[in-house]
Amino acid sequence: MFTHVMIGSNDLEQARRFHDATFVALGGKPGEMDARGRLIYAHEGGRLMITKPIDGNPATAANGGTIGIAATSPDHVLGWHSAGTANGGTAIESPPSERPNGAFVAYLRDPDGNKLSARSQPTK
């Protein structure tokens, strides 16, 4: 359904450190900067793009929005969470844990305040 998710950042180098670390922890690759100055992560058929806002105003996080990132295992979720907190992210909500449906989930805010979640498929 979606081709990509685009989020804003006020500091692309800080965003790069955070997202490179978290995507590598999921088995992905570091991001690449395109000719327009956008940071692009491609993994498992999806794309996350990070940019300074085109209108010149400061980037802000979506209130009530969450970007969900697929992980292949609970270990990948834990690695993602650990890499994120070590690279400027903030742990939020509950600690990484298994949900009643068997999915393993963790939540972080990136350095710009965007709410992210890594989730493995249910094991039940």
C-alpha positions as CSV (number, residue, x, y, z in Angstrom):
1,M,0.0,0.0,0.0
2,F,2.7,2.5,0.9
3,T,5.8,3.3,-1.2
4,H,7.6,5.1,1.6
5,V,7.4,7.0,4.9
6,M,9.0,10.5,5.0
7,I,9.9,12.1,8.3
8,G,11.6,15.4,9.1
9,S,14.8,16.1,10.9
10,N,16.5,19.2,12.2
11,D,19.9,17.5,12.2
12,L,20.5,15.0,9.4
13,E,23.9,13.9,10.8
14,Q,22.4,13.1,14.2
15,A,19.5,11.3,12.4
16,R,21.9,9.4,10.3
17,R,23.8,8.1,13.4
18,F,20.6,6.9,15.0
19,H,19.0,5.4,11.9
20,D,22.2,3.8,10.6
21,A,22.7,2.0,13.9
22,T,19.0,0.9,14.2
23,F,18.8,-0.4,10.6
24,V,22.1,-2.2,10.8
25,A,20.8,-3.9,14.0
26,L,17.8,-5.2,12.0
27,G,20.1,-6.6,9.3
28,G,19.7,-3.6,7.0
29,K,22.3,-1.2,5.5
30,P,23.2,2.3,6.5
31,G,21.3,5.1,4.8
32,E,22.3,6.9,1.6
33,M,22.0,10.6,0.9
34,D,20.3,11.3,-2.4
35,A,21.0,14.3,-4.7
36,R,18.2,16.3,-2.9
37,G,19.8,15.9,0.5
38,R,17.4,13.3,1.8
39,L,18.6,10.3,3.8
40,I,17.1,7.1,2.4
41,Y,16.9,3.6,4.1
42,A,15.7,0.7,2.0
43,H,15.0,-2.6,3.7
44,E,12.7,-5.6,3.1
45,G,10.9,-3.8,0.3
46,G,10.1,-0.6,2.4
47,R,11.7,2.8,2.4
48,L,12.2,5.3,5.2
49,M,13.2,8.8,4.0
50,I,14.4,11.6,6.3
51,T,14.7,15.2,5.2
52,K,14.9,18.7,6.4
53,P,11.4,20.2,5.9
54,I,11.0,21.7,2.4
55,D,9.1,24.7,3.8
56,G,12.1,25.8,5.9
57,N,10.2,25.5,9.2
58,P,11.6,23.2,12.0
59,A,10.8,19.5,11.8
60,T,8.3,18.3,14.4
61,A,7.2,14.8,15.4
62,A,3.7,13.7,14.6
63,N,1.5,13.7,17.8
64,G,-0.2,10.3,17.9
65,G,1.8,8.9,15.0
66,T,4.0,5.8,15.1
67,I,6.2,4.4,12.4
68,G,6.3,0.6,12.6
69,I,9.4,-1.2,11.4
70,A,9.4,-5.0,10.7
71,A,12.0,-7.1,12.4
72,T,12.7,-10.8,11.7
73,S,13.1,-11.9,15.4
74,P,12.9,-10.8,19.0
75,D,16.7,-10.6,19.0
76,H,16.5,-8.1,16.1
77,V,14.0,-6.1,18.1
78,L,16.3,-6.0,21.1
79,G,19.3,-5.1,19.0
80,W,17.3,-2.3,17.3
81,H,16.2,-1.0,20.7
82,S,19.8,-1.2,22.1
83,A,21.3,0.5,19.1
84,G,18.7,3.2,19.2
85,T,19.2,4.1,22.9
86,A,23.0,4.1,22.4
87,N,22.7,6.5,19.5
88,G,20.5,9.3,20.8
89,G,17.1,7.6,21.0
90,T,14.9,7.5,24.0
91,A,13.1,4.4,25.3
92,I,9.4,5.0,25.6
93,E,6.3,3.1,26.7
94,S,6.9,-0.4,28.1
95,P,10.3,-2.2,27.9
96,P,10.8,-4.4,24.9
97,S,8.4,-7.3,25.4
98,E,6.2,-10.1,23.9
99,R,2.6,-9.1,23.3
100,P,-0.4,-11.4,23.9
101,N,-0.5,-12.2,20.2
102,G,3.1,-13.4,20.3
103,A,4.7,-10.4,18.5
104,F,7.8,-9.0,20.2
105,V,7.7,-5.2,20.3
106,A,9.9,-2.2,21.4
107,Y,9.3,1.5,21.1
108,L,11.8,4.5,20.8
109,R,11.7,8.1,20.0
110,D,14.4,9.1,17.6
111,P,16.5,12.3,18.2
112,D,13.9,14.4,16.5
113,G,11.1,13.0,18.6
114,N,9.5,10.7,16.0
115,K,7.9,7.6,17.6
116,L,9.2,4.3,16.2
117,S,8.3,0.7,16.9
118,A,10.2,-2.5,15.9
119,R,8.0,-5.6,15.8
120,S,8.7,-9.2,15.0
121,Q,5.9,-11.5,13.7
122,P,3.9,-13.4,16.3
123,T,5.3,-16.7,17.3
124,K,2.0,-18.2,18.3
